[in-house]
């Protein structure tokens, strides 16, 4: 059944129900997007939409999605990157959609399974607590049992107390143990999954969506029977998909799994009481884990120059002798025998779950040792103390071939949307990266009056970022920007070291101005930093990568966005390095084909922090003179909304942009 255009006209039209509500107004772009989404759903066609801030894209896809889902007995799976947008959907937009549509449709949030308590594992933990835990946790398990009996969804976020991490690990839903067959729908996770199967709208995050996507049972579904997908904040889809399709095995993860089976010091675990031979096997396995990961890290770092590195690419197979697989296999053979001999059903389930986890880790270990996948990057991560962990990692460097058949094949439709997807006014780049060549596209203009609301200042006197003098002159250039708006500035950096050095250099002068300087990573967490920035309207916030996107500070608290450097990704991460090398191997210029488009998209995200409502006004200052001196510079400026652009000299003199681009 198709979505009747008249319904959208009645709600989103110039004289529609939404425009008549206090605080809302008619937006032609929102109406256009809603009609395009409705058409894509009705015709089973994939669609990518760039909808700038202020369009109202959430309602533009939600209303036709609900109408299509209810009319056709389908499930709309809506995936977002940030929790803020999920909360907005669940607490604001979905209730509003119910009112506007005069329809009481079902909607549910779905999280990763480890967020939910599992009745089977809780029962298992209660029956094996004496063997599993070094101290008595019966009271805490009973408290969890009482809460689970009355909880609506068994989500740890609603638990009235904070469970101990080791206790929660023993009772949360876990693959291989928590299933419809073993738990039934009285289990919190299985109950939520069953509700999701019969809901019109299911909201989740990208990490969960892409972790579930490869597990789908048939080609007739994405996650549920007869569902369709809307991916909001789609500029982060490639990153999320790559992470989900990747795999890791770590020293701490293996040791933790071994301790679940048997921990020698407290003599606790699923396999107690343990024979002397079994204790010896566990002792040998633990020592092998420590020795292997230490040797791996030392060997890889020895091959490098410049001291210890935290992320090191693996280029050659078998760079160390695999002294770990055989001890683990020998132990697992014994574990499987003991599992078969166990009469206690609860203990048998838990042992099987840990054994399967260790077998999966062994498979990842063998893959990394041999570098089996030519379409993947492999690397080692070393975390400093107190975590003191070593992790072997692998992830695909190109998700095109993984996503094309899963998201953009005959099964559909898939709708992608974000405020920033186009490069140079075209969707071809994002389509090529995601395997979405078959998708239609729509690029909407902004409802904001940027000629009136925004100015762009480009500093021409500062040296290019790679010049030694840049770091010396950067603090003064930032101070000049801060003085212009007396704070109210978000200053975006691409380097932690540069940000910290600049913060130290200008802390005194900013303090003399009576302006509060907030620096990411100094004291407060990200959310608390943003709240303080909003509260103190004359403060200045220094931020790194996570502040280039997802920051929404409307009003006078943010009137100046300062971009200290064009956000080209440094190709030092092994995944990025592998991706660029692969492009070069194919005869493609990696800078033009990847680095430049990615930097432009991130640049647009950063500049987009400024204007969030029709009443906002402010300045975007660019302190990277390469936008004036390099051939690609004009591409960055062209990516900004059309607004007045001025070039600022050292003494504050102003020149028109035309003087630099003839």
Secondary structure, 3 states (H helix, E strand, C coil): CCCCHHHHHHHHCCCCCCCCCCCCCCCHHHHHHHHHHHHHHHCCCCEEEECCCCCCHHHHHHHHHHHHHHHHCCEEEEEECCHHHHHHHHHHHHHHHHHHHCCCCCEEECCCHHHEECHHHHHHHHHHHHHHCCCCCHHHHHHHHHHHHHCCCCEHHHCCCCCCHHHHHHHECCCCCCCHHHHCCCCHHHHHHHHHHCCCEEEEEHHHHHHHHCCCCCCCECCCECEEEEECCHHHHHHHHHHHHCEEEEHHHHHHHHHHHCECCCCECCCCCCCHHHHHHHHHHHHHHHHHHHHHHHHHHHCCCCCCCCEEECCCCCCCCCCCHHHHHHHHHHHHHHHHHCCCHHHHHHHHHHHHHHHHHHHHHHHHHHCCCCCEEEEEEEECCCCCEEEEEEEECCCHHHHHHHHCCCCCCEEEEECCCCECCECHHHHHHHCCCCCEEEECCCCCCHHHHEEEEEECCCCCCCCHHHHHHHHHHHHHHHHHHCCCEEEECCCHHHHHHHHHHHHHHHHHCCCCEEECCCCCCHHHHHHHHHHCCCCEEEECHHHCCCCCCCCCCCCEEEECCCCCCCCCCHHHHHHHHHHHHCCCCHHHHHHHHHHHHHHHHHHCCCCCCCCCCEEEEECCCHHHHCCCHHHHHHCCCCCEEEEECCCCCEEEHHHCCC
